[in-house]
C-alpha cells in the first residue's frame, strides 16, 4: 500500500473538499477497491495499492466520467437555445470512456421526446420530467439524480449543495461539467489533451505548472476563484478554474444523496433530509448577522476524519449524516453543534468544517467557510435539554416577521445561541455562566414585551433548570464572589401573608404555584407592584427589591423580621467585597437573572459554591448593626417591630440616621448595641443597605451579635476574629 499526500485537497474551500471525496470515490470504484482516505493537517491522504504514477495514469487513461446530465434545466444542452457544443461532442464521439455518458444522453432525449418537451419545462412539467428521468435513466445517471433532487408529495425539493437541481442562477453545473471534460479529454478518442496532465498534477498535488488555468465559471464552490468585483488588481476579474478541479468536485458531490423522511403516522408531506445539512444560524462566526438566516440557503457541516476509511464506510457515514439532539433532528447550526458534542454524531469523525450558503456576490450564493468545529464529548452541553422545548418555540417566535418580533427578543435569541456555541466549543464553567446569563436576558426580553409574549407568541416563562447547572457554573475555576453572591440571592425565598415569594417574582412579572417543594412559574395576569427590578444601577435595584420585601413583611400580622430563607448563605468575605465596591455589579446582576431560573428546591450543599468553612471575616459595624434589625430570630427570642425606615435611610446614603434607628430598635428588643450611631454617608452606606438583602446562616448571625451587641462583644473579646474595617 502506498501513502499518497494530495496537497491540492483541503477542507477549505468547498471545491477542494469535494475534490478529495471525488478522488476517493473514483479510485475505489474504478481502480482500487481497497483504497482508504483520511484527513491530516488539512490535507487529504490516500492509502492505495497504486502509487502516484499509477493514480495519474488512471485519471488520464482509464477514468470513466459519471453521467452527469440535467435535461430538466435550461442551459443543460438539451434545448434549442442552449450551448450544446460539449454535449454534442460527447454524443457524437466514439471514445470508450464516454460510452455510459452517451447512453444516458440518449435515454434523456427519449424521455424528452416522450414528454413532448422542446424547451425548458415549467414547474408542473418539470416535476413530471424529474419522475420520468428517475425511473428511466441508467443507474449511473440516477446517482446524480439522487444528489440533485428529491421527489416528494408536494413536488421536487433541491438540496443546497447543487443549487436547484444542478444549476445556480445562470450557471448550469452539468453543461459546465461536460465542457470541462472536453478540455481534458478528446471526446472523439478519449485521449487526454496536451494540457490535461499538467492540470491534473496541479489539482491533485498542488504542483506548479506552466499551463494556465481556464477562465471558466466555478460558481458557489470556490469564492476565491469566482471572479467579480475586487477579484484582482483592477476593478474586477474573471472566474478562473482548473478543469480537473471542477470535474473532481462534481464527482465528489455525488456522495451527498438526498432523501425524504416522514414521521410515522404523520399526514404532513415528507421533509428533505440531506447529509450534514441544516438551516443557517447567524451566530458563531466573525461576520455573523441575523440577516444571513433569511437570505442563506442552508449551512453544511463537512466531516473530517483521521482514521483511514473505505468508500463503503464513508458512504455509510454520509447516508446516516443526520445529527440528533434532544431526541429530534438538528434543525440549525446551533442544534448541529450541540449534536456534535452530545454524541448525536459518533462515527469516528474528528472535526467538522462549517459552510454557509450565503448571498455574498450580488445575488449569487457562495459556500462561505464559517468555522472549524472539533468533535469532543461535552457533558455540560447536555444541560441544554432542560430548555429544548422552550427554545424551539422562542426561536420560531423571535425570528418571525409576521407578526414581527420585538428587536429585544431577537437580540436576546442571537446572544443565547452564540453562548450555546461557546459552550459546545469549550465546556469550562465560564461558558456555562454565559448561557445562564443569556437565558436570564431572554426572560427579561419576554417580560419587557409582555403583551407580545402572552397574546401573540404565547410563550411561557423559561422552565426551571436542574440543580446541575449550579455546579457546572462554578466547578473548574470560575468560583467568583459575584457567582456566590448571585447564588445566595437567587435561592432566596420567604412566606409573606401566606404566599411564597422567591427573588424571581421581583425580577419578572411571574408568579409561583405548586408550593415551595414543587414550584412552577407562569406570567401574572395582572402584574402588580412586586416587579421592582430595573436596568441601570444594580445596587439601586437590589435596594428596591429589599424595600419591597420589607413592605410585604410589614403588611403581615406579625412583622418582626424578614421571613426569608436561602439554600446558599452569603459569606462575610464576599459581603465585605460587595460593600467596598470590589465586585463587578453588572456581572452580579446578570448572574442573578440567570440563576433565578434554577430549581433551588433540588440544590444540595455540595452543589453550591459556598466558602463558609474559610470565612473568618466580619463586614463593617454598620452592616452588622443594620442586619440584626432584619435577620430572622429564633422563636424563643423576642424582637421588636420591623422598622422600614432603617433601610430607607440607609438606601439614601444616610448612615448616621439609619444607625441611630437601628440601635434604638435593637435596644427596644433587648439587644443593646455597643455603639449608638455610626457616622457614615454616601455610596458605602447605599451598598451596605443593598447588602442587607443577601441571606446569612445561623452561625453568621452569632458572629454579628458578637461584633456589635454589648454583652456579646464583651464575651467574645478573647476570641480572635478578623474584622473588616468600616469604609471611610
ABEGO torsion letter per residue (X at the ends): XBBBBBAABBAOBAAAAAAAAAAAAAAAAAABAABBBBBBGGBBBBBBABBAAAAAAAAAAABBBBBBBBAABBGAGABAABBAAAAAAAAABABAAAAAAAAAAAAAAAAAAAAGBABBBBAAAAAAAAAAAAAABBAAAAAAAAAABBBBAAEBBBBAAAEBGGBBEABBAAAAAAAAAAAABBAAAGBBBAAAAAAAAAAAAGBBBABBBBBBBAEAABAAAAEEBGABABABBBBBBBAAAAAAAAAAAAABBBBBBBBBGBABBBBBBBBGBBBBBABGBAABBAAAAAABAEBBBBBBBABBBBAAAAAAAAAABBBBBGGBBBABAAAAAAAAAAGABBAGBABBBBBBBBBABEABBBBBBABBBBBBBBAAAAAAAAAAAAAAAAAAAAABAOBBBBAAAAAAAAAAAAAAAAAAABABAAAAAAAAAAAAAAAAAAAABAAAAAAAAGBBBBBBBBAAAAAAAABGGABBAAAAAAAAAAABBBBBGGBBBBAAAAABBBBBBGEAABBBBBBBABBBAABABBBEBAAAAAAAAAAAAAAAAAABABBABBABBBABBBBAAAAAAAAAGABBAAAAAAAAAAAAABBAAABBAAABABAAAABABBBBAAAAAAAAAABBBBAABBBBBBBAAAAAAAAAGBAAAAAAAAAAAAAAAGBBBABABBBBBEAAAAAAAAAAABBBBAAAAAAAAAAABAAAAAAAAABBBBBBBBBX
